[in-house]
Amino acid sequence: MAATLVPDEPGQPPKLAQDVLASKAPKASAVDQVINPFEVSGGVDEAGKALAIDFDKIVRDFGATPMSPEILQRFERVTGKRPHRLMRRGMVSSHRDLDKMLDRYEKGEPFYLYTGRGPSSDSMHVGHAMPFELTRFLQEAFNCPLVIMLTDDEKFMHSEKITIEDAKRYTVENAKDIIAMGFDPQKTFIFSDFDFMGGAFYENICMIAKHVTINQIKGTFGFDDSTNIGKFHFPATQSATAYATSFPHIFGPDKTKVRTIPCLIPCAIDQDPYFRQCRDRAEKMKHKKPALLHMIFLPALQGPGSKMSASVSTSAIFLSDKPNEIKNKINRYAFSGGQDTAEKQKELGGRTEVDVPYQYLTFFLEDDDELARIRDDYESGRMMTGEIKKICIQYVQDFVADFQERRKKVDESVRADFFARKPLLFQGKTAEEVLNELEEKKKQEKAEKKAKADAEKAAAKAAAPASKPDAAPTGDDAKGHRKTTSTVSVGRTRQ
Ligand code: TRP
């Protein structure tokens, strides 16, 4: 469109000149942050300075809802459980439709939890463990089925190095780590994409794939024409797990009923693009939109705004690390928000907002009062850098030691139990039982309502004076009569 001159504002150059000037100006070097499943990096400002990851962007730009004290209070009221420290302290930063899941829980309507992992290495680190820690807690709080997807196909498609055999081996090893987080085998189904592909799951994948265009995938994930087609197709697989009809062995074979069961997905925030796409299409396919809980990342040892990476061993504490390794890594590499000298520390105090040992304590230390005390002491300069590191080392070592104790007990037969295709219980009942009971209850309520309406109608008729057989109904009578087969035109005259 040709640029047109618009009336000048007093003291301002004409609009056209502004446009021309803008196009000639050197391009700002600022770079937007990237948060998608394949890249997580903070932006760069105009001066070239790296910026910390802005987790609120998902809220601002993509319509998620920030977690609020109100919804946490409601969670506690409804489930009778105090929210997990990861929820209380803002690591669960935003959600989509958590309120709807709480409504369902209150009404005894079934839903399931869905989470997953791309098995890209033999050993998982404590950062990988955080969404699973949250999920374990939620399974306990909601007493509901949980599906854990291991996307070995995704990792094969996305890596130059990983072979199919590697990915399958990582799946087995990672599954054992995940199980050792403490999931309930009666309520958990873990699967590998390579292994589980087929049947109802594959039908849903194809249905989703048919509804997604290359343009949508390019826009959401930043792929281009030289990206392999496996990557283009994979989002359909990750989405299909959000449909209960993919799992007839868990929820039963009746697709019409089962597709009324939604899921709640606790995940790291980088997974949101997959599920935004999934939510956009779900209702078109007569499925429920999945609800989401977004988690921020545990920072790398090198500092806030970064993310632990399994391939940079000095950035991460592994679930297989020995106590001494944990100690050395934190002492050597953990970024400190403390001052350079003891004198300065006493005078100025430490900066908890960038101090990695303090940040880790917020993830690992359960006791709110103790955390507040440490924060006060450190910020006021009463606590030295070495001391807070020591406390942090202790809590991380305890977390890893507890994990390793449970991990020892996870052998092949335990693993096989989690991979077995069996019905899973929602509050002690199979989905079929819950759905049938709800249907029964609805029928009963309807019948009761009808009986009550009939009785009221009969009473009104009996009470009406004989000389006025067509007396208009009262407001109360009108209610609830509209759908009856009554010959009296009750309710039709009113709106
Ligand atoms: N794509 C995820 C990863 O690479 C794995 C995954 C699949 C997942 N489904 C999920 C993670 C649901 C969280 C929630 O790790």
Boltz pocket constraint, residues with backbone or C-beta under 6 A from the ligand:
constraints:
  - pocket:
      binder: B
      contacts: [[A, 37], [A, 114], [A, 115], [A, 116], [A, 117], [A, 118], [A, 119], [A, 149], [A, 151], [A, 154], [A, 238], [A, 265], [A, 266], [A, 267], [A, 268], [A, 271]]
      max_distance: 6.0
